[in-house]
Amino acid sequence: MTLTTISSRGLIGLLTTQAVVPTTTTFFASKLSSLAQVVGGRQGKLLSTTKALLLTQLPHYNTRRNIRSSSFPSRPLSDQQRRAKNSAFFSSSIRSAPTMVQDWDMNLDPVQKKLLEEECIVLDKDDKVIGHDSKKNCHLIRNGDVLLHRAFSVFLFNTKGELLLQQRSKTKITFPNLWTNSCCSHPLYVSDEIIEKEALGIKIAAKRRMEFELGISPDAIDISDFHYLTRIHYKALSNDMWGEHEIDYILFLQKDIQLKPNKEEVSEIRYVNLDNIKKMSEIEGVSLTPWFELIYKTWLPLWWNNLSNLAKFDDHKVIHRM
């Protein structure tokens, strides 16, 4: 990826561009060929039929629909207020923005680019919802900072007590190729995934993403299978452009489940024990994602050794600042 200095006009345009809320769209099979040409043509080649088909099957959400969750703020920010808040957050960074990739969006994998349209849940430091913004804007670094948003990390164990790890795809915008826990993603700003009671929205989002990333059938997991342990607040920059800043809900799940990883998301998977992780990091030179390494070096061994009695470690009041 060639780094060039973006023009001042281009930079200001990039910084002030507002996310376009995705709307539900249906593509027909007859359009796949033209779709492949559109998203792949700038590189002088067609996308594979598989990737083109995957683009048509990505979950789309109309985030302007009414949200009726009793846990949602009674007076959510209007679009005008959200734009003003984000503009104030970004404006101070215009003069000190890092060198960026000109035409950065043209260098992204088309599947990952489409996912950047999803609307994440923007938070204050106490995990209170203050608005929403695109996944792109929630991961762009501005003046060394990233918008704080809600996330989750799933730890899937089999009945032998082994933990499923995944190696993130090389096309991911943050921390590509690094090894991490079973599934990591974000609840979206939609009615069912913003429900806060008993972390229900988080669990619904986790089930959705485990199907998308790991190919797990929706029938294989019930919402009640997830055990919500606690939350951590951390920030980690992946490069000069992309980073993570999340309040991360930790979910445990123990079940034997058939897997079919999505290669757009996951390069490799393996079930491991604690000793395996130590060998991977110390002998094989494997790099771990920042959030997984933090958890691995703090609470994971204790939780892992108490899979049959996790309730005694539940901590839903404290947000652990890492």
GISULFEN-V972551 format. One record per residue. RES is the residue in one letter. SS is DSSP state (@ for helix, = for strand, . for the rest). OMEGA is omega as a letter, one per 20 degrees, with the letter a starting at -180 (999 if undefined). D_FIRST is the distance of its C-alpha to the first C-alpha in Angstrom with 1 decimal. Layout:
res:RES ss:SS omega:OMEGA d_first:D_FIRST
res:RES ss:SS omega:OMEGA d_first:D_FIRST
This chain:
res:M ss:. omega:a d_first:0.0
res:T ss:. omega:r d_first:3.8
res:L ss:. omega:r d_first:6.4
res:T ss:. omega:r d_first:9.7
res:T ss:. omega:a d_first:13.0
res:I ss:. omega:r d_first:14.2
res:S ss:. omega:a d_first:17.8
res:S ss:@ omega:r d_first:20.7
res:R ss:@ omega:r d_first:21.9
res:G ss:@ omega:a d_first:18.6
res:L ss:@ omega:r d_first:18.2
res:I ss:@ omega:r d_first:21.8
res:G ss:@ omega:r d_first:21.4
res:L ss:@ omega:a d_first:18.6
res:L ss:@ omega:a d_first:20.7
res:T ss:@ omega:r d_first:23.9
res:T ss:. omega:r d_first:22.8
res:Q ss:. omega:a d_first:24.9
res:A ss:. omega:r d_first:24.2
res:V ss:. omega:a d_first:25.8
res:V ss:. omega:a d_first:28.1
res:P ss:. omega:r d_first:27.6
res:T ss:. omega:a d_first:30.8
res:T ss:. omega:a d_first:32.1
res:T ss:. omega:r d_first:31.2
res:T ss:. omega:r d_first:32.5
res:F ss:. omega:r d_first:31.0
res:F ss:. omega:a d_first:33.3
res:A ss:@ omega:a d_first:32.6
res:S ss:@ omega:a d_first:33.3
res:K ss:@ omega:a d_first:30.3
res:L ss:@ omega:a d_first:27.8
res:S ss:@ omega:r d_first:27.1
res:S ss:@ omega:r d_first:26.5
res:L ss:@ omega:r d_first:24.3
res:A ss:@ omega:r d_first:22.1
res:Q ss:@ omega:a d_first:22.0
res:V ss:@ omega:a d_first:21.1
res:V ss:@ omega:a d_first:18.2
res:G ss:@ omega:a d_first:16.8
res:G ss:@ omega:a d_first:18.0
res:R ss:@ omega:r d_first:15.1
res:Q ss:@ omega:r d_first:13.4
res:G ss:. omega:r d_first:16.7
res:K ss:. omega:r d_first:17.9
res:L ss:. omega:r d_first:20.0
res:L ss:. omega:r d_first:19.3
res:S ss:. omega:r d_first:21.8
res:T ss:@ omega:a d_first:25.1
res:T ss:@ omega:a d_first:24.6
res:K ss:@ omega:r d_first:21.4
res:A ss:@ omega:r d_first:23.0
res:L ss:@ omega:r d_first:26.1
res:L ss:@ omega:r d_first:24.4
res:L ss:@ omega:a d_first:23.0
res:T ss:@ omega:a d_first:26.7
res:Q ss:@ omega:r d_first:27.9
res:L ss:. omega:r d_first:25.9
res:P ss:. omega:r d_first:28.4
res:H ss:. omega:a d_first:29.0
res:Y ss:. omega:r d_first:31.1
res:N ss:. omega:a d_first:33.1
res:T ss:. omega:r d_first:32.8
res:R ss:. omega:r d_first:35.5
res:R ss:. omega:a d_first:38.2
res:N ss:. omega:r d_first:41.0
res:I ss:. omega:a d_first:40.4
res:R ss:. omega:a d_first:43.7
res:S ss:. omega:r d_first:42.9
res:S ss:. omega:a d_first:45.6
res:S ss:. omega:a d_first:43.0
res:F ss:. omega:r d_first:41.0
res:P ss:. omega:a d_first:41.7
res:S ss:. omega:a d_first:44.6
res:R ss:. omega:a d_first:43.0
res:P ss:. omega:r d_first:39.3
res:L ss:. omega:r d_first:37.3
res:S ss:. omega:r d_first:37.4
res:D ss:@ omega:r d_first:34.3
res:Q ss:@ omega:r d_first:35.4
res:Q ss:@ omega:r d_first:35.7
res:R ss:@ omega:r d_first:32.4
res:R ss:@ omega:r d_first:30.6
res:A ss:@ omega:a d_first:32.6
res:K ss:@ omega:r d_first:31.8
res:N ss:@ omega:r d_first:28.0
res:S ss:@ omega:r d_first:28.2
res:A ss:@ omega:r d_first:30.1
res:F ss:@ omega:a d_first:27.7
res:F ss:@ omega:a d_first:24.7
res:S ss:@ omega:a d_first:26.5
res:S ss:. omega:a d_first:26.9
res:S ss:. omega:a d_first:23.2
res:I ss:. omega:a d_first:22.6
res:R ss:. omega:a d_first:23.4
res:S ss:. omega:a d_first:21.6
res:A ss:. omega:a d_first:18.4
res:P ss:. omega:r d_first:15.4
res:T ss:. omega:a d_first:12.6
res:M ss:. omega:r d_first:10.6
res:V ss:. omega:r d_first:7.9
res:Q ss:. omega:a d_first:10.1
res:D ss:. omega:a d_first:10.7
res:W ss:@ omega:a d_first:9.0
res:D ss:@ omega:a d_first:11.5
res:M ss:@ omega:r d_first:10.7
res:N ss:@ omega:a d_first:7.5
res:L ss:. omega:r d_first:9.9
res:D ss:. omega:a d_first:12.3
res:P ss:@ omega:r d_first:15.5
res:V ss:@ omega:r d_first:17.8
res:Q ss:@ omega:r d_first:16.0
res:K ss:@ omega:r d_first:15.7
res:K ss:@ omega:a d_first:19.4
res:L ss:@ omega:r d_first:20.2
res:L ss:. omega:r d_first:18.9
res:E ss:. omega:a d_first:22.1
res:E ss:. omega:a d_first:24.4
res:E ss:= omega:r d_first:26.6
res:C ss:= omega:a d_first:26.7
res:I ss:= omega:a d_first:29.8
res:V ss:= omega:a d_first:29.5
res:L ss:= omega:r d_first:31.9
res:D ss:. omega:a d_first:33.8
res:K ss:. omega:r d_first:34.1
res:D ss:. omega:r d_first:37.2
res:D ss:. omega:r d_first:35.4
res:K ss:. omega:a d_first:37.1
res:V ss:= omega:r d_first:35.4
res:I ss:= omega:r d_first:34.8
res:G ss:= omega:r d_first:32.8
res:H ss:= omega:r d_first:29.7
res:D ss:= omega:a d_first:26.3
res:S ss:= omega:r d_first:23.3
res:K ss:. omega:r d_first:21.2
res:K ss:. omega:a d_first:18.3
res:N ss:. omega:r d_first:20.4
res:C ss:. omega:a d_first:21.7
res:H ss:. omega:r d_first:18.4
res:L ss:= omega:r d_first:16.9
res:I ss:. omega:r d_first:17.7
res:R ss:= omega:r d_first:20.2
res:N ss:. omega:r d_first:21.9
res:G ss:. omega:a d_first:21.1
res:D ss:= omega:r d_first:22.6
res:V ss:. omega:r d_first:22.0
res:L ss:. omega:r d_first:24.7
res:L ss:. omega:a d_first:27.1
res:H ss:= omega:a d_first:27.4
res:R ss:= omega:a d_first:29.3
res:A ss:= omega:r d_first:28.0
res:F ss:= omega:r d_first:29.5
res:S ss:= omega:r d_first:29.2
res:V ss:= omega:r d_first:31.3
res:F ss:= omega:a d_first:32.7
res:L ss:= omega:r d_first:34.2
res:F ss:= omega:r d_first:36.9
res:N ss:. omega:a d_first:38.9
res:T ss:. omega:r d_first:42.6
res:K ss:. omega:r d_first:42.4
res:G ss:. omega:r d_first:40.7
res:E ss:. omega:a d_first:37.2
res:L ss:= omega:r d_first:34.1
res:L ss:= omega:r d_first:31.3
res:L ss:= omega:r d_first:27.9
res:Q ss:= omega:r d_first:24.6
res:Q ss:= omega:a d_first:21.2
res:R ss:= omega:a d_first:18.7
res:S ss:. omega:r d_first:16.5
res:K ss:. omega:a d_first:12.9
res:T ss:. omega:r d_first:12.2
res:K ss:. omega:a d_first:13.9
res:I ss:. omega:r d_first:12.5
res:T ss:. omega:r d_first:14.5
res:F ss:. omega:r d_first:15.2
res:P ss:. omega:r d_first:13.8
res:N ss:. omega:r d_first:15.8
res:L ss:. omega:r d_first:18.4
res:W ss:= omega:a d_first:22.1
res:T ss:= omega:r d_first:24.2
res:N ss:. omega:a d_first:27.4
res:S ss:. omega:a d_first:28.5
res:C ss:= omega:a d_first:27.0
res:C ss:= omega:r d_first:25.3
res:S ss:= omega:a d_first:24.9
res:H ss:. omega:r d_first:26.6
res:P ss:. omega:a d_first:29.9
res:L ss:= omega:a d_first:29.6
res:Y ss:. omega:r d_first:31.7
res:V ss:. omega:a d_first:34.2
res:S ss:. omega:a d_first:37.9
res:D ss:. omega:a d_first:38.1
res:E ss:. omega:r d_first:35.0
res:I ss:. omega:r d_first:36.1
res:I ss:. omega:a d_first:39.5
res:E ss:. omega:a d_first:39.9
res:K ss:@ omega:a d_first:43.3
res:E ss:@ omega:r d_first:42.9
res:A ss:@ omega:a d_first:39.1
res:L ss:@ omega:r d_first:39.8
res:G ss:@ omega:r d_first:36.8
res:I ss:@ omega:a d_first:34.5
res:K ss:@ omega:r d_first:36.2
res:I ss:@ omega:r d_first:35.9
res:A ss:@ omega:a d_first:32.1
res:A ss:@ omega:r d_first:31.8
res:K ss:@ omega:r d_first:33.8
res:R ss:@ omega:a d_first:31.6
res:R ss:@ omega:r d_first:28.3
res:M ss:@ omega:r d_first:29.9
res:E ss:@ omega:a d_first:30.8
res:F ss:@ omega:a d_first:27.3
res:E ss:@ omega:a d_first:25.4
res:L ss:@ omega:r d_first:28.2
res:G ss:. omega:a d_first:30.2
res:I ss:. omega:r d_first:33.3
res:S ss:. omega:r d_first:36.1
res:P ss:@ omega:a d_first:37.3
res:D ss:@ omega:a d_first:40.8
res:A ss:@ omega:a d_first:39.8
res:I ss:. omega:r d_first:39.2
res:D ss:. omega:r d_first:41.6
res:I ss:@ omega:a d_first:40.7
res:S ss:@ omega:r d_first:43.5
res:D ss:@ omega:a d_first:41.7
res:F ss:. omega:r d_first:39.2
res:H ss:= omega:a d_first:40.5
res:Y ss:= omega:a d_first:39.1
res:L ss:= omega:a d_first:39.3
res:T ss:= omega:r d_first:37.8
res:R ss:= omega:r d_first:34.9
res:I ss:= omega:r d_first:32.5
res:H ss:= omega:a d_first:30.7
res:Y ss:= omega:r d_first:27.5
res:K ss:= omega:r d_first:24.3
res:A ss:= omega:r d_first:21.1
res:L ss:= omega:a d_first:17.7
res:S ss:. omega:r d_first:14.8
res:N ss:. omega:a d_first:12.3
res:D ss:. omega:a d_first:12.5
res:M ss:. omega:a d_first:12.3
res:W ss:= omega:r d_first:14.0
res:G ss:= omega:r d_first:17.2
res:E ss:= omega:r d_first:20.6
res:H ss:= omega:a d_first:24.0
res:E ss:= omega:q d_first:26.6
res:I ss:= omega:a d_first:30.2
res:D ss:= omega:r d_first:30.0
res:Y ss:= omega:a d_first:33.0
res:I ss:= omega:a d_first:33.7
res:L ss:= omega:r d_first:35.2
res:F ss:= omega:a d_first:36.9
res:L ss:= omega:r d_first:38.0
res:Q ss:= omega:a d_first:39.9
res:K ss:. omega:r d_first:40.5
res:D ss:. omega:a d_first:40.0
res:I ss:. omega:r d_first:37.7
res:Q ss:. omega:a d_first:36.3
res:L ss:. omega:r d_first:32.5
res:K ss:. omega:a d_first:30.2
res:P ss:. omega:r d_first:26.6
res:N ss:. omega:a d_first:24.1
res:K ss:. omega:r d_first:21.2
res:E ss:. omega:a d_first:18.9
res:E ss:. omega:a d_first:19.8
res:V ss:= omega:r d_first:21.1
res:S ss:= omega:a d_first:20.2
res:E ss:= omega:r d_first:23.5
res:I ss:= omega:r d_first:26.7
res:R ss:= omega:r d_first:29.6
res:Y ss:= omega:a d_first:32.8
res:V ss:= omega:r d_first:33.5
res:N ss:. omega:a d_first:36.2
res:L ss:@ omega:r d_first:35.9
res:D ss:@ omega:r d_first:36.2
res:N ss:@ omega:a d_first:33.4
res:I ss:@ omega:r d_first:31.0
res:K ss:@ omega:r d_first:32.2
res:K ss:@ omega:r d_first:31.8
res:M ss:@ omega:a d_first:28.3
res:S ss:@ omega:a d_first:27.2
res:E ss:@ omega:a d_first:29.4
res:I ss:. omega:a d_first:29.6
res:E ss:. omega:a d_first:26.7
res:G ss:. omega:a d_first:24.2
res:V ss:. omega:r d_first:23.0
res:S ss:. omega:a d_first:21.2
res:L ss:= omega:r d_first:22.6
res:T ss:. omega:a d_first:21.5
res:P ss:@ omega:a d_first:23.1
res:W ss:@ omega:a d_first:25.6
res:F ss:@ omega:r d_first:26.7
res:E ss:@ omega:r d_first:27.1
res:L ss:@ omega:a d_first:29.2
res:I ss:@ omega:a d_first:31.4
res:Y ss:@ omega:a d_first:31.7
res:K ss:@ omega:a d_first:32.9
res:T ss:. omega:a d_first:35.3
res:W ss:. omega:a d_first:37.1
res:L ss:@ omega:a d_first:35.8
res:P ss:@ omega:r d_first:38.3
res:L ss:@ omega:r d_first:41.2
res:W ss:@ omega:a d_first:40.3
res:W ss:@ omega:a d_first:39.6
res:N ss:. omega:a d_first:43.0
res:N ss:. omega:a d_first:44.6
res:L ss:@ omega:a d_first:43.2
res:S ss:@ omega:a d_first:46.8
res:N ss:@ omega:a d_first:47.5
res:L ss:@ omega:a d_first:44.4
res:A ss:@ omega:a d_first:46.4
res:K ss:@ omega:r d_first:47.7
res:F ss:@ omega:r d_first:44.2
res:D ss:. omega:r d_first:43.6
res:D ss:. omega:a d_first:42.6
res:H ss:. omega:a d_first:41.9
res:K ss:. omega:a d_first:43.0
res:V ss:. omega:r d_first:40.8
res:I ss:= omega:a d_first:37.1
res:H ss:= omega:a d_first:35.9
res:R ss:= omega:a d_first:33.7
res:M ss:. omega:999 d_first:31.3
